[in-house]
Amino acid sequence: MDGLKRKQVVVGGTLLALLLALGVGQVMLEQAAAAQAKAATVQAPVFEVDPLWPKPMPNNWLLGQTIGLTVDDRDHVWIVHRGNDPGNLDRTEYAVPAAGQGRVSECCDPAPPVLEFDPEGNLVGHWGGPGQGYDWPESNHGIAVDHKGYVWIGGNGGPDAHVLKFTRDGKFVAQFGKSKARLDPKSPADKPAYVGNSNDMDNFGRVAKIFIDPKANEAYLADGYLNKRVAVVDVDSGKIKRYWGAYGNKPEDVNLGRYNPEAPPAQHFRNPVHCAQLSNDGLVYVCDRPNDRIQIFTKEGKFVKEVFVEKQTLSDGSVWDITFSKDPEQKFLYLADGANEHVYVLDRQSMQTLTQFGQGGRQPGMFLGVHSIAVDSKGNLYTTETYTGKRLQKFVNRGLRPVQPKQGAPWPRTTSTAAK
């Protein structure tokens, strides 16, 4: 074969290979586009973060670990945080004087523990902390506003074996349970230790969250950081009416050790039992946070089923808090995952995850320790962040739309993209 023919063969072979590669690439692109289009046919609520909500607070106030959240019947958003807890202060952030020193800077001062925001994001109420006649939690946690306008506070500190009840403006009403009721009498005074008792009918064991059922005049307590149960109490008297553990069984205060995603499902809750949320159709959804699962029960505590979410998650677990969409059927369940830093949207009937949004970070729409989640009457979502997140965010509901499985940070769309 002469040089010219050899060159023609080489060029022809290269062109053929290039055409084949282009054809394969085109097929792959078409397949990827088809898969993306198919995924986008799933309809779910779409949210956009509102980076201007809430509005700045007065007095150089700053949030600490923001761990309790609820929305009342006026669409006022209530939070409880730990800005006034010396054990959770960041010395580089706060102007609290150090021992033997004066004020170190203009910025910043801890806001009062309980804060109330109106729908526009204005701070309209603030109170909380130690006072006469009650034991403020060593580490405050959940918050709820009941149908009679009373505000409930839980706590997950060492001695916190009680819940508190106040008026909307912070006047003390009642304390249910006794602080230090879980104290181990064998522990030394300078190093107190506390033990769980998930069958105690008078006290609690570090309540994580409170949900109010106005029809039955009952409160569901995720009792939770030391005990391992759901406890249902009368809203007026605070008396425990019933309680249960995992699978509806009598709870046991046993140390299950480290969660292993490859092991058979644990027969008991792990600490913390982080939420107990009642749906309109009478099902109780319980956040068994370290076990990466939601367990579902009847109102009487009969086990219905369980669903795992991001089952391989270790550390703090994936199931932190849940709430429901505002339609009467509550078609969608929203789940906050403070380990993977996402909010998931699930179809409540099938309990299949339809989409997720959010990612780790400090910009709007991102999360660092997304802890609690709540919804207002318009279907907008609110989240709080603990650890170093220390933030309250609002996500505006833009209605049902085709969604991708993973959305990232849900930034507001620009004018040009909104018109598409």
Secondary structure as UniProt FT lines:
FT   HELIX           3..39
FT   TURN            40..41
FT   STRAND          43..49
FT   TURN            51..52
FT   TURN            59..60
FT   STRAND          61..62
FT   STRAND          66..71
FT   TURN            73..74
FT   STRAND          77..81
FT   TURN            83..84
FT   HELIX           86..88
FT   TURN            91..93
FT   TURN            99..100
FT   STRAND          109..110
FT   STRAND          114..117
FT   TURN            119..120
FT   STRAND          123..127
FT   TURN            132..133
FT   STRAND          140..145
FT   TURN            147..148
FT   STRAND          151..155
FT   TURN            158..159
FT   STRAND          163..166
FT   TURN            168..169
FT   STRAND          172..176
FT   TURN            179..182
FT   TURN            185..186
FT   TURN            189..190
FT   TURN            198..199
FT   STRAND          207..213
FT   TURN            214..217
FT   STRAND          218..223
FT   STRAND          229..234
FT   TURN            235..237
FT   STRAND          240..244
FT   HELIX           246..248
FT   TURN            261..262
FT   STRAND          273..278
FT   TURN            280..281
FT   STRAND          283..288
FT   HELIX           289..291
FT   STRAND          293..298
FT   TURN            299..300
FT   STRAND          303..308
FT   TURN            311..312
FT   TURN            315..316
FT   STRAND          321..324
FT   TURN            328..329
FT   STRAND          332..337
FT   TURN            338..341
FT   STRAND          342..347
FT   TURN            348..351
FT   STRAND          352..357
FT   TURN            364..365
FT   STRAND          370..375
FT   TURN            377..378
FT   STRAND          381..385
FT   TURN            387..388
FT   STRAND          391..402
FT   HELIX           415..418
//
